[in-house]
Amino acid sequence: MLVQRLSEVKCLLFSKELSYTNNTTCMLRQYRALNENERAQPAPSTRKHAVDQASVAMVVKDSQPFTLVEDQGFRSLLDLLEPTYIIPTRQALKAMVEERFHAEMQKAKEEVQKAKACSLTADMWTSMDMEAYLGVTCHFITEEDTLNTILLGVEHFPQSHTAENLAQAKTKIMAEWGIKD
């Protein structure tokens, strides 16, 4: 009678070959090691998202151009650190930055709307070309008694700083931020 012994088995969960030597002890040890390694490594989509967000943060914090993703040095660095990462196009990076901006803007709006107290400051100025501008800043106190300041917006007027123009601009900015008179 001829008996063929298995020397390897395939783990269906991880699609890896495990060695088998007449008992399950060695095989289970390999399985546990694989399982720990898989848990330690973020899923590829999670890792891609993390690298995408780090790229967005780099563009925002360091005022980098969207063309950064086309720079050879940046591409070489990412290729070394994450060889399987597909670098987004500058258009895709721009879309990710805009998405982050809108998310942060929404979060800021929610904070301003929940504020215990809010004070608006209006700054008016005229450019060298005699164009009028109005900037509105909000100073607010959160529920944790923290003082925060945020620029709500800047409005441009082709005309001068009339009371009517200023009132319209202030009303528009307040409406965008959900601030009531």
C-alpha positions as CSV (number, residue, x, y, z in Angstrom):
1,M,0.0,0.0,0.0
2,L,1.4,3.4,-1.0
3,V,0.5,6.4,1.2
4,Q,1.1,9.9,-0.1
5,R,1.6,12.4,2.7
6,L,0.6,16.0,2.3
7,S,3.4,18.5,2.8
8,E,1.4,21.6,2.1
9,V,-2.2,22.7,2.6
10,K,-3.8,25.9,1.3
11,C,-5.4,28.4,3.7
12,L,-8.6,29.5,2.0
13,L,-8.9,32.5,4.2
14,F,-5.5,34.0,3.2
15,S,-4.9,32.1,0.0
16,K,-1.5,31.1,1.3
17,E,0.3,27.7,1.3
18,L,1.0,26.3,4.8
19,S,3.3,23.4,5.5
20,Y,1.8,20.3,7.0
21,T,3.9,17.6,8.7
22,N,1.5,14.9,10.0
23,N,0.0,17.2,12.7
24,T,-1.7,20.5,12.9
25,T,0.6,22.3,15.4
26,C,3.0,23.7,12.9
27,M,0.2,24.5,10.5
28,L,-1.8,26.4,13.2
29,R,1.4,28.3,14.2
30,Q,1.8,29.5,10.6
31,Y,-1.9,30.4,10.4
32,R,-1.7,32.5,13.6
33,A,1.4,34.3,12.3
34,L,-0.4,35.0,9.0
35,N,-3.5,36.2,10.8
36,E,-1.4,38.6,13.0
37,N,0.4,40.0,10.0
38,E,-2.9,40.5,8.1
39,R,-4.4,42.4,11.1
40,A,-1.2,44.5,11.5
41,Q,-1.3,45.6,7.9
42,P,-4.2,47.9,6.9
43,A,-6.3,46.7,4.1
44,P,-5.1,48.0,0.7
45,S,-8.0,50.4,0.3
46,T,-7.5,51.7,3.8
47,R,-3.8,52.2,3.1
48,K,-4.6,53.9,-0.2
49,H,-7.0,56.3,1.5
50,A,-4.4,57.1,4.2
51,V,-1.8,57.9,1.6
52,D,-4.3,60.0,-0.4
53,Q,-5.2,61.9,2.7
54,A,-1.5,62.5,3.6
55,S,-1.0,63.8,0.1
56,V,-4.0,66.2,0.5
57,A,-2.6,67.4,3.9
58,M,0.8,68.0,2.4
59,V,-0.7,70.1,-0.4
60,V,-2.8,72.1,2.1
61,K,-0.3,72.5,4.9
62,D,2.7,73.2,2.7
63,S,0.8,75.2,0.0
64,Q,2.1,72.7,-2.6
65,P,0.7,72.9,-6.2
66,F,-1.5,70.1,-7.5
67,T,1.3,69.3,-10.0
68,L,3.3,67.9,-7.1
69,V,2.0,64.5,-8.1
70,E,3.8,64.8,-11.4
71,D,7.2,65.7,-9.8
72,Q,9.8,63.0,-10.2
73,G,11.1,63.3,-6.6
74,F,7.6,62.9,-5.1
75,R,6.8,59.9,-7.4
76,S,10.2,58.3,-6.5
77,L,9.5,58.7,-2.8
78,L,6.1,57.2,-2.9
79,D,7.3,54.4,-5.1
80,L,9.9,53.6,-2.5
81,L,7.5,53.8,0.4
82,E,4.4,52.3,-1.2
83,P,5.3,50.4,-4.4
84,T,1.8,49.3,-5.2
85,Y,0.2,52.8,-4.6
86,I,-1.2,54.4,-7.7
87,I,-0.5,58.1,-7.5
88,P,-3.6,60.2,-8.3
89,T,-3.7,62.7,-11.2
90,R,-3.5,66.4,-10.3
91,Q,-7.2,66.6,-11.2
92,A,-8.0,63.8,-8.7
93,L,-5.8,65.4,-6.1
94,K,-7.6,68.7,-6.6
95,A,-10.9,67.0,-6.2
96,M,-9.7,65.4,-2.9
97,V,-8.5,68.8,-1.6
98,E,-11.9,70.4,-2.5
99,E,-13.7,67.5,-0.8
100,R,-11.6,68.1,2.3
101,F,-12.3,71.8,2.2
102,H,-16.0,71.3,2.0
103,A,-15.9,68.8,4.9
104,E,-13.9,71.2,7.0
105,M,-16.2,74.0,6.1
106,Q,-19.2,72.0,7.1
107,K,-17.5,71.1,10.4
108,A,-16.7,74.8,11.0
109,K,-20.3,75.8,10.2
110,E,-21.6,73.3,12.7
111,E,-19.3,74.7,15.4
112,V,-20.3,78.3,14.7
113,Q,-24.0,77.4,14.8
114,K,-23.6,75.6,18.1
115,A,-21.6,78.5,19.7
116,K,-22.7,79.9,23.0
117,A,-21.9,83.4,21.9
118,C,-20.9,84.9,18.5
119,S,-19.5,88.3,17.6
120,L,-18.9,89.4,14.0
121,T,-16.2,91.8,12.9
122,A,-16.3,93.6,9.5
123,D,-13.2,94.9,7.9
124,M,-13.5,97.1,4.8
125,W,-10.8,98.1,2.4
126,T,-10.3,99.5,-1.1
127,S,-7.8,98.1,-3.5
128,M,-5.4,100.1,-5.6
129,D,-7.9,99.7,-8.4
130,M,-10.5,101.4,-6.2
131,E,-12.5,98.2,-5.8
132,A,-14.3,97.8,-2.4
133,Y,-14.0,94.7,-0.2
134,L,-15.6,93.5,3.0
135,G,-14.2,90.7,5.2
136,V,-16.4,89.2,7.9
137,T,-14.7,87.4,10.8
138,C,-16.6,85.5,13.5
139,H,-15.3,85.2,17.1
140,F,-17.3,82.6,19.0
141,I,-17.3,80.8,22.3
142,T,-17.9,77.0,22.2
143,E,-19.7,75.0,24.8
144,E,-16.3,74.2,26.3
145,D,-15.7,78.0,26.8
146,T,-13.0,78.0,24.1
147,L,-12.6,81.2,22.1
148,N,-12.3,80.6,18.3
149,T,-11.9,82.9,15.4
150,I,-12.8,82.1,11.8
151,L,-13.0,84.1,8.6
152,L,-16.5,83.7,7.3
153,G,-15.9,85.3,3.9
154,V,-14.8,88.2,1.8
155,E,-17.1,90.0,-0.5
156,H,-16.0,92.2,-3.4
157,F,-18.0,95.2,-4.6
158,P,-17.3,96.9,-7.9
159,Q,-18.8,100.1,-6.3
160,S,-17.9,101.8,-3.0
161,H,-18.7,100.8,0.6
162,T,-22.3,102.0,0.8
163,A,-24.4,101.0,3.8
164,E,-26.7,99.1,1.5
165,N,-23.8,97.1,-0.1
166,L,-22.3,96.3,3.3
167,A,-25.6,95.2,4.7
168,Q,-26.3,92.9,1.7
169,A,-22.8,91.4,1.9
170,K,-23.1,90.8,5.7
171,T,-26.6,89.2,5.3
172,K,-25.3,87.0,2.5
173,I,-22.3,85.8,4.5
174,M,-24.4,85.2,7.6
175,A,-26.9,83.2,5.6
176,E,-24.2,81.0,4.2
177,W,-23.0,80.2,7.7
178,G,-26.4,79.8,9.2
179,I,-26.0,82.7,11.6
180,K,-29.1,84.6,12.6
181,D,-29.3,88.3,13.4
